[in-house]
Structures are given as structure tokens and as C-alpha cells.
Amino acid sequence: MWLKALHLIFMVTWFAGLFYLPRLFVYHATAEDKTSRDRFKIMERKLFYGIMTPGAIFTIGFGIAMLIDYAWASFGQDLWLHLKLAIIVLLVVYHIICGKFVIDFKNDNNKHSHVYYRWFNEIPVLMLVAIIILASVKPF
């Protein structure tokens, strides 16, 4: 149960960043003065590298430990687990895209509007809902 508790703690940390970073992108995309843009660059960097990425690493690490410890036995039988792992792969891709956007903003090379980031911000919500339903209800 310790593995599960640690997995959930770091998952909450990771998702907090996944929800907040795109919101910072929305504000950064509308910022018009250098002071604000510089402040957003610092906030984005600290959130991505200091909170989100460690949260992702520990979430995935404890998830793998749970697979090895007890979930691997049901891996071939339970479709819910396959779907959850597929969504997690998509979530990692989303995380990497967020990192690319952090770099783009850092280099003053943003190519998207605040509206784009508002829609982009909704993606982790959908993934979280799917992951929670799959892991708790195990419908398949």
C-alpha cells in the first residue's frame, strides 16, 4: 500500500503542474510588457523542472514498482490496465510538449495564441478523468 500511496502523492503533484503550466502559457501569451514576460519565464521554468518533471518521474517510477510488485500478474487479462498505460504514454507526450512550449517562451519564440493554450489546458483534465475511472472502476 505504500507504493500506491506514494504513486498517488506524486501523481497529484504532477497533475497540479499539468493543470497550472498551460494556464501560465495563457497569461504569458497575452503579456505585453517585458517584466511580466520575464516573470512568466521564471515561473514556467520552476514549475516544469522543479515540480512537474520530478512528479512525473516519481509517479512513473512508483507505478512501475506497483506493476512489478503485484499488477503484472493481471497485465495480460485486464484491458483497463492496458488502456491506463496507453493514456499515461499520451500524458508523457503531453508533458514533453509542455517542455517544448517552456523552451519556446524562454526563447521568445511562442507561435500560439492564448486561445490555443486555453484548449491545450483541457487535455490533462480528460486524461485524469479517464485514468481515475479506469484505475478505480476497472470497467474492462
PyMOL commands that place a pseudoatom at each C-alpha (Angstrom):
pseudoatom trace, name=CA, resn=MET, resi=1, chain=A, elem=C, hetatm=0, pos=[0.000, 0.000, 0.000]
pseudoatom trace, name=CA, resn=TRP, resi=2, chain=A, elem=C, hetatm=0, pos=[3.000, 2.318, 0.483]
pseudoatom trace, name=CA, resn=LEU, resi=3, chain=A, elem=C, hetatm=0, pos=[3.787, 2.124, -3.222]
pseudoatom trace, name=CA, resn=LYS, resi=4, chain=A, elem=C, hetatm=0, pos=[0.221, 3.073, -4.069]
pseudoatom trace, name=CA, resn=ALA, resi=5, chain=A, elem=C, hetatm=0, pos=[0.224, 5.958, -1.582]
pseudoatom trace, name=CA, resn=LEU, resi=6, chain=A, elem=C, hetatm=0, pos=[3.495, 7.353, -2.946]
pseudoatom trace, name=CA, resn=HIS, resi=7, chain=A, elem=C, hetatm=0, pos=[2.287, 6.840, -6.519]
pseudoatom trace, name=CA, resn=LEU, resi=8, chain=A, elem=C, hetatm=0, pos=[-0.863, 8.858, -5.778]
pseudoatom trace, name=CA, resn=ILE, resi=9, chain=A, elem=C, hetatm=0, pos=[1.006, 11.617, -3.917]
pseudoatom trace, name=CA, resn=PHE, resi=10, chain=A, elem=C, hetatm=0, pos=[3.361, 12.202, -6.824]
pseudoatom trace, name=CA, resn=MET, resi=11, chain=A, elem=C, hetatm=0, pos=[0.526, 11.844, -9.351]
pseudoatom trace, name=CA, resn=VAL, resi=12, chain=A, elem=C, hetatm=0, pos=[-1.279, 14.712, -7.628]
pseudoatom trace, name=CA, resn=THR, resi=13, chain=A, elem=C, hetatm=0, pos=[1.935, 16.757, -7.747]
pseudoatom trace, name=CA, resn=TRP, resi=14, chain=A, elem=C, hetatm=0, pos=[2.422, 16.022, -11.438]
pseudoatom trace, name=CA, resn=PHE, resi=15, chain=A, elem=C, hetatm=0, pos=[-1.163, 16.861, -12.326]
pseudoatom trace, name=CA, resn=ALA, resi=16, chain=A, elem=C, hetatm=0, pos=[-1.079, 20.092, -10.339]
pseudoatom trace, name=CA, resn=GLY, resi=17, chain=A, elem=C, hetatm=0, pos=[1.699, 21.192, -12.667]
pseudoatom trace, name=CA, resn=LEU, resi=18, chain=A, elem=C, hetatm=0, pos=[-0.038, 19.835, -15.756]
pseudoatom trace, name=CA, resn=PHE, resi=19, chain=A, elem=C, hetatm=0, pos=[-3.103, 21.904, -14.880]
pseudoatom trace, name=CA, resn=TYR, resi=20, chain=A, elem=C, hetatm=0, pos=[-1.241, 25.082, -13.930]
pseudoatom trace, name=CA, resn=LEU, resi=21, chain=A, elem=C, hetatm=0, pos=[1.547, 25.308, -16.531]
pseudoatom trace, name=CA, resn=PRO, resi=22, chain=A, elem=C, hetatm=0, pos=[-0.777, 25.681, -19.548]
pseudoatom trace, name=CA, resn=ARG, resi=23, chain=A, elem=C, hetatm=0, pos=[-2.671, 28.360, -17.581]
pseudoatom trace, name=CA, resn=LEU, resi=24, chain=A, elem=C, hetatm=0, pos=[0.643, 30.209, -17.240]
pseudoatom trace, name=CA, resn=PHE, resi=25, chain=A, elem=C, hetatm=0, pos=[1.041, 29.853, -21.002]
pseudoatom trace, name=CA, resn=VAL, resi=26, chain=A, elem=C, hetatm=0, pos=[-2.355, 31.550, -21.451]
pseudoatom trace, name=CA, resn=TYR, resi=27, chain=A, elem=C, hetatm=0, pos=[-1.253, 34.501, -19.344]
pseudoatom trace, name=CA, resn=HIS, resi=28, chain=A, elem=C, hetatm=0, pos=[2.229, 34.587, -20.887]
pseudoatom trace, name=CA, resn=ALA, resi=29, chain=A, elem=C, hetatm=0, pos=[0.775, 34.644, -24.411]
pseudoatom trace, name=CA, resn=THR, resi=30, chain=A, elem=C, hetatm=0, pos=[-1.232, 37.767, -23.503]
pseudoatom trace, name=CA, resn=ALA, resi=31, chain=A, elem=C, hetatm=0, pos=[1.549, 39.534, -21.581]
pseudoatom trace, name=CA, resn=GLU, resi=32, chain=A, elem=C, hetatm=0, pos=[2.616, 42.753, -23.237]
pseudoatom trace, name=CA, resn=ASP, resi=33, chain=A, elem=C, hetatm=0, pos=[5.422, 44.054, -21.032]
pseudoatom trace, name=CA, resn=LYS, resi=34, chain=A, elem=C, hetatm=0, pos=[8.918, 42.632, -20.610]
pseudoatom trace, name=CA, resn=THR, resi=35, chain=A, elem=C, hetatm=0, pos=[8.677, 42.440, -16.810]
pseudoatom trace, name=CA, resn=SER, resi=36, chain=A, elem=C, hetatm=0, pos=[5.609, 40.206, -16.984]
pseudoatom trace, name=CA, resn=ARG, resi=37, chain=A, elem=C, hetatm=0, pos=[7.078, 38.005, -19.703]
pseudoatom trace, name=CA, resn=ASP, resi=38, chain=A, elem=C, hetatm=0, pos=[10.307, 37.572, -17.712]
pseudoatom trace, name=CA, resn=ARG, resi=39, chain=A, elem=C, hetatm=0, pos=[8.316, 36.680, -14.590]
pseudoatom trace, name=CA, resn=PHE, resi=40, chain=A, elem=C, hetatm=0, pos=[6.307, 34.057, -16.505]
pseudoatom trace, name=CA, resn=LYS, resi=41, chain=A, elem=C, hetatm=0, pos=[9.517, 32.547, -17.874]
pseudoatom trace, name=CA, resn=ILE, resi=42, chain=A, elem=C, hetatm=0, pos=[10.808, 32.048, -14.327]
pseudoatom trace, name=CA, resn=MET, resi=43, chain=A, elem=C, hetatm=0, pos=[7.502, 30.614, -13.090]
pseudoatom trace, name=CA, resn=GLU, resi=44, chain=A, elem=C, hetatm=0, pos=[7.225, 28.235, -16.059]
pseudoatom trace, name=CA, resn=ARG, resi=45, chain=A, elem=C, hetatm=0, pos=[10.803, 27.011, -15.686]
pseudoatom trace, name=CA, resn=LYS, resi=46, chain=A, elem=C, hetatm=0, pos=[10.478, 26.385, -11.939]
pseudoatom trace, name=CA, resn=LEU, resi=47, chain=A, elem=C, hetatm=0, pos=[7.125, 24.651, -12.315]
pseudoatom trace, name=CA, resn=PHE, resi=48, chain=A, elem=C, hetatm=0, pos=[8.234, 22.421, -15.189]
pseudoatom trace, name=CA, resn=TYR, resi=49, chain=A, elem=C, hetatm=0, pos=[11.678, 21.439, -13.926]
pseudoatom trace, name=CA, resn=GLY, resi=50, chain=A, elem=C, hetatm=0, pos=[11.153, 21.719, -10.172]
pseudoatom trace, name=CA, resn=ILE, resi=51, chain=A, elem=C, hetatm=0, pos=[7.677, 20.251, -9.683]
pseudoatom trace, name=CA, resn=MET, resi=52, chain=A, elem=C, hetatm=0, pos=[6.208, 18.653, -12.796]
pseudoatom trace, name=CA, resn=THR, resi=53, chain=A, elem=C, hetatm=0, pos=[9.180, 16.653, -14.040]
pseudoatom trace, name=CA, resn=PRO, resi=54, chain=A, elem=C, hetatm=0, pos=[10.121, 15.196, -10.631]
pseudoatom trace, name=CA, resn=GLY, resi=55, chain=A, elem=C, hetatm=0, pos=[6.407, 14.474, -10.066]
pseudoatom trace, name=CA, resn=ALA, resi=56, chain=A, elem=C, hetatm=0, pos=[6.244, 12.647, -13.389]
pseudoatom trace, name=CA, resn=ILE, resi=57, chain=A, elem=C, hetatm=0, pos=[9.409, 10.655, -12.718]
pseudoatom trace, name=CA, resn=PHE, resi=58, chain=A, elem=C, hetatm=0, pos=[8.297, 9.541, -9.262]
pseudoatom trace, name=CA, resn=THR, resi=59, chain=A, elem=C, hetatm=0, pos=[4.726, 8.814, -10.430]
pseudoatom trace, name=CA, resn=ILE, resi=60, chain=A, elem=C, hetatm=0, pos=[6.004, 6.608, -13.227]
pseudoatom trace, name=CA, resn=GLY, resi=61, chain=A, elem=C, hetatm=0, pos=[8.659, 5.036, -11.008]
pseudoatom trace, name=CA, resn=PHE, resi=62, chain=A, elem=C, hetatm=0, pos=[6.197, 4.053, -8.289]
pseudoatom trace, name=CA, resn=GLY, resi=63, chain=A, elem=C, hetatm=0, pos=[3.726, 2.936, -10.973]
pseudoatom trace, name=CA, resn=ILE, resi=64, chain=A, elem=C, hetatm=0, pos=[6.350, 0.607, -12.454]
pseudoatom trace, name=CA, resn=ALA, resi=65, chain=A, elem=C, hetatm=0, pos=[7.138, -0.661, -8.952]
pseudoatom trace, name=CA, resn=MET, resi=66, chain=A, elem=C, hetatm=0, pos=[3.442, -1.475, -8.455]
pseudoatom trace, name=CA, resn=LEU, resi=67, chain=A, elem=C, hetatm=0, pos=[3.352, -3.267, -11.813]
pseudoatom trace, name=CA, resn=ILE, resi=68, chain=A, elem=C, hetatm=0, pos=[6.342, -5.358, -10.830]
pseudoatom trace, name=CA, resn=ASP, resi=69, chain=A, elem=C, hetatm=0, pos=[5.076, -5.942, -7.300]
pseudoatom trace, name=CA, resn=TYR, resi=70, chain=A, elem=C, hetatm=0, pos=[1.534, -7.062, -7.962]
pseudoatom trace, name=CA, resn=ALA, resi=71, chain=A, elem=C, hetatm=0, pos=[-0.205, -5.755, -11.065]
pseudoatom trace, name=CA, resn=TRP, resi=72, chain=A, elem=C, hetatm=0, pos=[1.946, -7.578, -13.606]
pseudoatom trace, name=CA, resn=ALA, resi=73, chain=A, elem=C, hetatm=0, pos=[0.048, -10.819, -12.929]
pseudoatom trace, name=CA, resn=SER, resi=74, chain=A, elem=C, hetatm=0, pos=[-3.142, -9.275, -14.308]
pseudoatom trace, name=CA, resn=PHE, resi=75, chain=A, elem=C, hetatm=0, pos=[-1.451, -7.370, -17.137]
pseudoatom trace, name=CA, resn=GLY, resi=76, chain=A, elem=C, hetatm=0, pos=[-2.427, -9.862, -19.840]
pseudoatom trace, name=CA, resn=GLN, resi=77, chain=A, elem=C, hetatm=0, pos=[-6.003, -10.174, -18.595]
pseudoatom trace, name=CA, resn=ASP, resi=78, chain=A, elem=C, hetatm=0, pos=[-7.208, -6.696, -17.709]
pseudoatom trace, name=CA, resn=LEU, resi=79, chain=A, elem=C, hetatm=0, pos=[-7.975, -4.321, -20.567]
pseudoatom trace, name=CA, resn=TRP, resi=80, chain=A, elem=C, hetatm=0, pos=[-8.353, -1.399, -18.138]
pseudoatom trace, name=CA, resn=LEU, resi=81, chain=A, elem=C, hetatm=0, pos=[-4.649, -1.596, -17.285]
pseudoatom trace, name=CA, resn=HIS, resi=82, chain=A, elem=C, hetatm=0, pos=[-3.635, -1.552, -20.963]
pseudoatom trace, name=CA, resn=LEU, resi=83, chain=A, elem=C, hetatm=0, pos=[-5.829, 1.495, -21.554]
pseudoatom trace, name=CA, resn=LYS, resi=84, chain=A, elem=C, hetatm=0, pos=[-4.489, 3.267, -18.459]
pseudoatom trace, name=CA, resn=LEU, resi=85, chain=A, elem=C, hetatm=0, pos=[-0.899, 2.676, -19.561]
pseudoatom trace, name=CA, resn=ALA, resi=86, chain=A, elem=C, hetatm=0, pos=[-1.708, 3.931, -23.076]
pseudoatom trace, name=CA, resn=ILE, resi=87, chain=A, elem=C, hetatm=0, pos=[-3.168, 7.138, -21.612]
pseudoatom trace, name=CA, resn=ILE, resi=88, chain=A, elem=C, hetatm=0, pos=[-0.073, 7.535, -19.451]
pseudoatom trace, name=CA, resn=VAL, resi=89, chain=A, elem=C, hetatm=0, pos=[2.084, 7.323, -22.579]
pseudoatom trace, name=CA, resn=LEU, resi=90, chain=A, elem=C, hetatm=0, pos=[-0.057, 10.115, -24.075]
pseudoatom trace, name=CA, resn=LEU, resi=91, chain=A, elem=C, hetatm=0, pos=[0.334, 12.060, -20.831]
pseudoatom trace, name=CA, resn=VAL, resi=92, chain=A, elem=C, hetatm=0, pos=[4.121, 11.772, -21.072]
pseudoatom trace, name=CA, resn=VAL, resi=93, chain=A, elem=C, hetatm=0, pos=[3.916, 13.080, -24.653]
pseudoatom trace, name=CA, resn=TYR, resi=94, chain=A, elem=C, hetatm=0, pos=[1.789, 15.990, -23.374]
pseudoatom trace, name=CA, resn=HIS, resi=95, chain=A, elem=C, hetatm=0, pos=[4.423, 16.641, -20.672]
pseudoatom trace, name=CA, resn=ILE, resi=96, chain=A, elem=C, hetatm=0, pos=[7.166, 16.731, -23.309]
pseudoatom trace, name=CA, resn=ILE, resi=97, chain=A, elem=C, hetatm=0, pos=[5.119, 19.158, -25.432]
pseudoatom trace, name=CA, resn=CYS, resi=98, chain=A, elem=C, hetatm=0, pos=[4.752, 21.373, -22.351]
pseudoatom trace, name=CA, resn=GLY, resi=99, chain=A, elem=C, hetatm=0, pos=[8.530, 21.327, -22.024]
pseudoatom trace, name=CA, resn=LYS, resi=100, chain=A, elem=C, hetatm=0, pos=[8.866, 22.405, -25.655]
pseudoatom trace, name=CA, resn=PHE, resi=101, chain=A, elem=C, hetatm=0, pos=[6.491, 25.308, -25.001]
pseudoatom trace, name=CA, resn=VAL, resi=102, chain=A, elem=C, hetatm=0, pos=[8.552, 26.326, -21.931]
pseudoatom trace, name=CA, resn=ILE, resi=103, chain=A, elem=C, hetatm=0, pos=[11.612, 26.476, -24.175]
pseudoatom trace, name=CA, resn=ASP, resi=104, chain=A, elem=C, hetatm=0, pos=[9.713, 28.364, -26.892]
pseudoatom trace, name=CA, resn=PHE, resi=105, chain=A, elem=C, hetatm=0, pos=[8.567, 31.002, -24.395]
pseudoatom trace, name=CA, resn=LYS, resi=106, chain=A, elem=C, hetatm=0, pos=[12.062, 31.189, -22.888]
pseudoatom trace, name=CA, resn=ASN, resi=107, chain=A, elem=C, hetatm=0, pos=[13.466, 31.974, -26.349]
pseudoatom trace, name=CA, resn=ASP, resi=108, chain=A, elem=C, hetatm=0, pos=[10.618, 34.407, -27.151]
pseudoatom trace, name=CA, resn=ASN, resi=109, chain=A, elem=C, hetatm=0, pos=[9.534, 32.027, -29.900]
pseudoatom trace, name=CA, resn=ASN, resi=110, chain=A, elem=C, hetatm=0, pos=[5.899, 31.353, -28.973]
pseudoatom trace, name=CA, resn=LYS, resi=111, chain=A, elem=C, hetatm=0, pos=[3.769, 30.644, -32.034]
pseudoatom trace, name=CA, resn=HIS, resi=112, chain=A, elem=C, hetatm=0, pos=[0.375, 30.104, -30.375]
pseudoatom trace, name=CA, resn=SER, resi=113, chain=A, elem=C, hetatm=0, pos=[-2.382, 32.373, -29.106]
pseudoatom trace, name=CA, resn=HIS, resi=114, chain=A, elem=C, hetatm=0, pos=[-3.874, 32.382, -25.630]
pseudoatom trace, name=CA, resn=VAL, resi=115, chain=A, elem=C, hetatm=0, pos=[-6.946, 30.639, -27.109]
pseudoatom trace, name=CA, resn=TYR, resi=116, chain=A, elem=C, hetatm=0, pos=[-4.786, 27.715, -28.250]
pseudoatom trace, name=CA, resn=TYR, resi=117, chain=A, elem=C, hetatm=0, pos=[-3.386, 27.340, -24.726]
pseudoatom trace, name=CA, resn=ARG, resi=118, chain=A, elem=C, hetatm=0, pos=[-6.888, 27.528, -23.221]
pseudoatom trace, name=CA, resn=TRP, resi=119, chain=A, elem=C, hetatm=0, pos=[-7.855, 24.468, -25.272]
pseudoatom trace, name=CA, resn=PHE, resi=120, chain=A, elem=C, hetatm=0, pos=[-4.498, 22.802, -24.657]
pseudoatom trace, name=CA, resn=ASN, resi=121, chain=A, elem=C, hetatm=0, pos=[-5.149, 23.224, -20.919]
pseudoatom trace, name=CA, resn=GLU, resi=122, chain=A, elem=C, hetatm=0, pos=[-8.199, 20.921, -21.090]
pseudoatom trace, name=CA, resn=ILE, resi=123, chain=A, elem=C, hetatm=0, pos=[-6.327, 17.844, -22.306]
pseudoatom trace, name=CA, resn=PRO, resi=124, chain=A, elem=C, hetatm=0, pos=[-4.922, 16.694, -18.926]
pseudoatom trace, name=CA, resn=VAL, resi=125, chain=A, elem=C, hetatm=0, pos=[-8.385, 17.031, -17.370]
pseudoatom trace, name=CA, resn=LEU, resi=126, chain=A, elem=C, hetatm=0, pos=[-9.758, 14.471, -19.819]
pseudoatom trace, name=CA, resn=MET, resi=127, chain=A, elem=C, hetatm=0, pos=[-6.794, 12.180, -19.244]
pseudoatom trace, name=CA, resn=LEU, resi=128, chain=A, elem=C, hetatm=0, pos=[-7.157, 12.398, -15.471]
pseudoatom trace, name=CA, resn=VAL, resi=129, chain=A, elem=C, hetatm=0, pos=[-10.856, 11.522, -15.627]
pseudoatom trace, name=CA, resn=ALA, resi=130, chain=A, elem=C, hetatm=0, pos=[-10.112, 8.522, -17.833]
pseudoatom trace, name=CA, resn=ILE, resi=131, chain=A, elem=C, hetatm=0, pos=[-7.221, 7.310, -15.646]
pseudoatom trace, name=CA, resn=ILE, resi=132, chain=A, elem=C, hetatm=0, pos=[-9.215, 7.613, -12.417]
pseudoatom trace, name=CA, resn=ILE, resi=133, chain=A, elem=C, hetatm=0, pos=[-12.205, 5.774, -13.870]
pseudoatom trace, name=CA, resn=LEU, resi=134, chain=A, elem=C, hetatm=0, pos=[-10.024, 3.030, -15.325]
pseudoatom trace, name=CA, resn=ALA, resi=135, chain=A, elem=C, hetatm=0, pos=[-7.988, 2.553, -12.135]
pseudoatom trace, name=CA, resn=SER, resi=136, chain=A, elem=C, hetatm=0, pos=[-10.863, 2.719, -9.646]
pseudoatom trace, name=CA, resn=VAL, resi=137, chain=A, elem=C, hetatm=0, pos=[-13.868, 1.264, -11.511]
pseudoatom trace, name=CA, resn=LYS, resi=138, chain=A, elem=C, hetatm=0, pos=[-11.861, -1.141, -13.717]
pseudoatom trace, name=CA, resn=PRO, resi=139, chain=A, elem=C, hetatm=0, pos=[-14.703, -1.338, -16.249]
pseudoatom trace, name=CA, resn=PHE, resi=140, chain=A, elem=C, hetatm=0, pos=[-12.951, -3.748, -18.615]
for i in range(1, 140): cmd.bond("trace and resi %d" % i, "trace and resi %d" % (i + 1))
show_as sticks, trace
zoom trace
